[in-house]
Amino acid sequence: MPQQPYNVLARFYDRLMPQVAAMNRHARSKVLGKILRSAPSACDLGCGSGETALDFARRGRRVYAVDNSPALCRIVREKARRRKLPVRVLCADMRRFRLPEAVDLVTCEFAALNHAPCQADLLAVCRAVARALRPGGWFYFDINTPRAFAEQTPAGHWIEQRDFKLVMHGRWDARRRVCALDFEWFLPSGRGWRHRRERVLHVAWSDAEIRRALRRAGFGRIRSWDGPAVRPPTMKSQPGFDTYYLAQKSSRG
């Protein structure tokens, strides 16, 4: 049976995706602009290894980092301790998380929203985000599109480093719009290797479904950008594979 997602992946997350922090930082600056400079408090939802939350804290914001993976939360806490940055880390489900205070900005980057357990959960996530925001606050996120999963889900991809070997393979269910991505890990154990498997599920929505959920959750102004418009040019992103959204909560609360 597959193991709990991210128990192993958390250990190698930054090494497997070294470009992600810079990519996210570039996209934030393009989309958020002045909003970043006028948001004294923020929450990074689905925070992963915590680089966005730590960047916010480094710039003097009050910061919460939320993730459903205990392993990733431990890593973020350790990073914050080492760097002496005040980040409050909460291990919570993105559909039900609650913050001790309302914040000015909620971010959800690197397609973390696609990890909602099923399609029907999109509205619950949007409502939880709206609850976490002050009136007039902003929700910024990016998602992978159905086309991205249909065309980019790996049939088999091999990565080998000195302390692990990894095979990634996935399956895209077009009818349910769900992608199951399996990580087959081989970790050193004595003179041999120990096999561990993790499965990460991704769900996809249309632009119309996302906008409908945001409006139902109380967001008014909604803007979107195709990935190549905001990602670093050096990444040579393809059109139609990811979308960035910015939505503002109603000022009436």
Secondary structure as GFF3:
##gff-version 3
##sequence-region A 1 253
A	DSSP	alpha_helix	9	16	.	.	.	ID=ss1
A	DSSP	alpha_helix	20	32	.	.	.	ID=ss2
A	DSSP	alpha_helix	34	37	.	.	.	ID=ss3
A	DSSP	beta_strand	41	45	.	.	.	ID=ss4
A	DSSP	alpha_helix	51	58	.	.	.	ID=ss5
A	DSSP	beta_strand	62	67	.	.	.	ID=ss6
A	DSSP	alpha_helix	70	83	.	.	.	ID=ss7
A	DSSP	beta_strand	87	91	.	.	.	ID=ss8
A	DSSP	beta_strand	103	108	.	.	.	ID=ss9
A	DSSP	three_ten_helix	112	115	.	.	.	ID=ss10
A	DSSP	three_ten_helix	119	121	.	.	.	ID=ss11
A	DSSP	alpha_helix	122	132	.	.	.	ID=ss12
A	DSSP	beta_strand	133	144	.	.	.	ID=ss13
A	DSSP	alpha_helix	146	152	.	.	.	ID=ss14
A	DSSP	beta_strand	157	161	.	.	.	ID=ss15
A	DSSP	beta_strand	164	173	.	.	.	ID=ss16
A	DSSP	beta_strand	178	189	.	.	.	ID=ss17
A	DSSP	beta_strand	192	203	.	.	.	ID=ss18
A	DSSP	alpha_helix	207	216	.	.	.	ID=ss19
A	DSSP	beta_strand	219	226	.	.	.	ID=ss20
A	DSSP	alpha_helix	227	230	.	.	.	ID=ss21
A	DSSP	three_ten_helix	233	235	.	.	.	ID=ss22
A	DSSP	beta_strand	242	249	.	.	.	ID=ss23
###
